[in-house]
Amino acid sequence: MTERPAVGPPARTRLRAAGLTLPLVAFVGFSFLFPLGTMLSRSVYDPLVADALPETLALLEEWDGETLPGEPVFAAAARELGTALEGRLVGRLGGRVNRVASGMRSVIVRGARAAAEAPAATARETLMGGDPAWGEPATWRAIRTADERFTVRHYLRALDLDRDAGGSIVRQPEELRIYVPLLLRTLMVSGAVTLLCLLLGYPIAHLIANAPPRRARWLILLVLVPFWTSLLVRTTAWIVLLQTHGVVNSLLVALGIVADDGRIAMIYNMTGTLVAMTHVLLPFMVLPLYSVMRTIPPHFMRAASSLGANRRQSFFRVYWPLTLPGTAAGSLLVFILAIGYYITPALVGGSSGQLFSNMIAFHMQTSLNWGLAAALGGILFVVVGALYVVYDRLVGASSLKLG
Amino acid sequence: MFGLRDGAVSRALYLAFCAFVFVFLVAPILVIVPLSFNAEPYFTFTEGMLRLDPDAWSLRWYDALVEDARWGRALANSLGIGVAAALLATVLGTVAALGLSNPAMPLRRLVTGILISPMVIPVIIAAAGMFFFYSDLRLTQSHFGLILAHAALGTPFVVITVTATLSGFDRNLVRASQSLGAGPLTTFRRVQLPLITPGVLSGALFAFAASFDEVVIVLFMGGLNQRTIPRQMWSGIREEISPTILAAATFLIAFALVFLFAVERLRSRTR
């Protein structure tokens, strides 16, 4: 922070400074933050059923929930399902109700088809002709439950919680808990990658910081080569090296260390994710460490040893504390970047090396459970946001440097 | 200079460990280059390659790369989207950095947070959000939509590099220029811009590289006509593993080296 003049800058100067940032704030808001916000709002706001079946749901308000609803309800449902079928909404509608009670997807879809293609004398016979489950009150209860526009259900699922029959919140049975263990695993992998980066990065940052300027420039280039190389290229490189018939395994076989049929599985699992992510993120650790170590005068260490400290003492009592700002900056940066990693685990992680982001992509693209994807995204967002605030307080986001 | 204990042994261990880390950083990338000249469709060195038998080496994957129209289109897409996104990001980012580095800037912490957010927020969440929002605007499967999205991802880099150049900037120069009668625009053009040009250019290179290397948003928003180089590499890795992607990767490595040296040159000019 710069020191403030006693009076404070005139309002006009402040306005001009703010005005200069305004175009970019507006641009980032429109093209990035607003889409992010609408995505996150999907985790609590889900008007699909309410919009598709308004009349049915209005009639169900007065229903007792025990007996079978009357013919007007069936008629409204048949009509609105037919419209939904024309609008190609039935699949998503079915999926949405299916999340309340499993098995409902096909009930909804068959009911809608029957309403459109095989109308019988009464709407009730029409729907029950599509699927007999329409004759059970449970089906109607599921539809009525799925109508809420605002829901915490996605967040409950994302936190491995559920509502029991009485409506109180309980933890899922152990074998159904997926997302919390995955989040913990992602945090652990990010922590492991951060530690590995620190372990590998600290000595070379020290070496570069204390090398003569010419050599330091060359060594820093070696750190920057992977930094600038495409992520996809680096991931490909690890596949080439580590796969069963890749370079490392072939080398081990040729050297007789490993039998030809005993090749080691080093990729498409957690090892692959760890190794490739450490490689990708190592420059983000080395660069902040280096820029802090460069400013530590070498005579500090000489002073420590002339005062009788041995090398171990002078390292742990003098050098290490001085490098803490760089250690904190590098570690937080690596951890923040690791926690949201998607591409590397997707390509080299196999089934055991998938992380939280991969689950979000799965629900976005494969299961099409967008509400849950948004809730998982919301959780990831909160975790990263909290880490960013820590980073900003500790290191200062405005001091971020590249290379 | 020192290991933890006295003596040449710990010094040697320390150097050996550092050497190992440097090999770990660079070797995986360099290994790709010779393998892209493999005559066989394998991802490892054949015996012939190790004996330096000329028949074991070939340019066939480079032929395949050049002949495959998809790679050519991908290159054109990557360059077009990257240049447009970098231009947009550089103009907006430079102007914002001028405001941000003014000591009078109000709400600096909040605004910095907003401007840095595209770099910090996991791209998977952003990509999912953009997919919904941009498809409402009919901007998915369009080059324009990708340019907007990639420009947003590139702006933090420009803001950071330009702010860094400006932090060494003597504001008295602005005051001097103004006291000599120059308006804000003239001051910017004649005094500030020449001094921050290296920072602006390296910010532009960073922004271009951010777009050139981006694949998650392309996966979510791009159609067949918006396939970029990383997108093509992605399907290469997932679907049809062939050394063609090694040939493409070799090109990208050469590209990265050019960028690296360009940015280092610019950096040495700002010091």
Interface residues (C-beta under 8 A of the other chain):
Chain A: T2 R4 P9 P10 T13 R14 R16 A17 A18 G19 L20 T21 L22 P23 L24 V25 F27 V28 G29 S31 F32 L33 F34 P35 L36 G37 T38 M39 L40 R42 L200 G201 P203 I204 L207 N210 L219 L221 L222 V223 L224 V225 P226 F227 W228 T229 S230 L231 L232 V233 R234 T235 T236 A237 W238 I239 V240 L241 Q243 H245 G246 V247 S250 H279 L282 P283 P298 M301 N310 R311 R312 F315 I336 I339 G340 Y341 Y342 I343 L347 S357 I360 A361 M364 W370 A373 A374 G377 L380 F381 V384 Y388 D392 A397 S398 L400 K401 L402 G403
Chain B: M1 F2 G3 L4 R5 D6 Y14 L15 F17 C18 V21 F22 F24 L25 V26 P28 I29 V31 I32 L35 Y42 F43 T44 F45 L92 G93 V95 A96 L98 G99 L100 N102 P103 A104 M105 P106 L107 R108 R109 V111 T112 G113 I114 L115 I116 S117 P118 V120 I121 P122 V123 I124 I125 A126 A128 G129 M130 F131 F132 F133 Y134 L148 A149 A151 A152 L153 T155 F157 V159 I160 T161 T163 A164 P184 F206 A209 F212 D213 V215 V216 F220 I229 P230 M233 W234 I237 R238 I245 L246 A249 L252 I253 A256 L257 F259 L260 V263 E264 R267
